[in-house]
Amino acid sequence: MDMNELYRVHQVSITQASNAASVEAQISHAGRAAGYAALIATKQLSLGVGHPTSVRSS
């Protein structure tokens, strides 16, 4: 996944968490967003970014 796709799916996960109908769904989507945030930071580091962008999952 390229960076744009990672940012996109991260944002979709945040939106889904915000609109979740249950606490369980909210936790699931927020967890997925956190995973994408970690992937974004890891990819930024691998590309030589000295200080990766802090991406919040909620």
C-alpha positions in Angstrom: 0.0 0.0 0.0 1.4 3.4 -0.8 1.2 6.3 1.6 -1.9 7.8 0.1 -3.8 4.5 0.4 -2.6 4.1 4.0 -3.8 7.6 4.9 -7.1 6.9 3.1 -7.9 3.7 5.0 -6.8 5.2 8.2 -9.3 8.1 7.7 -12.0 5.6 6.7 -11.4 3.6 9.9 -11.6 6.8 12.0 -14.9 7.7 10.4 -16.3 4.2 10.9 -15.3 4.3 14.6 -17.0 7.7 15.0 -20.2 6.4 13.3 -20.2 2.9 14.9 -23.5 1.6 16.2 -22.0 -0.3 19.1 -19.1 0.0 21.5 -17.7 -3.2 20.1 -17.7 -1.9 16.6 -16.2 1.4 17.7 -13.3 -0.4 19.5 -12.8 -2.6 16.4 -12.6 0.3 14.0 -10.4 2.4 16.3 -8.0 -0.6 16.7 -7.8 -0.9 12.9 -7.1 2.9 12.7 -4.3 2.5 15.3 -2.8 -0.3 13.2 -2.8 1.9 10.1 -1.3 4.7 12.1 1.6 2.4 13.1 2.1 1.3 9.5 2.2 5.0 8.4 4.9 5.8 11.0 6.9 2.7 10.1 6.7 3.5 6.4 7.7 7.1 7.0 10.8 5.9 9.0 11.7 3.5 6.2 11.6 6.3 3.7 14.0 8.3 5.8 11.6 10.8 7.5 13.5 11.9 10.6 10.4 12.8 12.6 7.4 10.8 11.3 4.0 12.5 11.4 2.1 11.7 14.5 -1.2 10.1 13.2 -3.9 9.9 15.8 -6.4 7.1 15.6 -9.2 8.8 17.4 
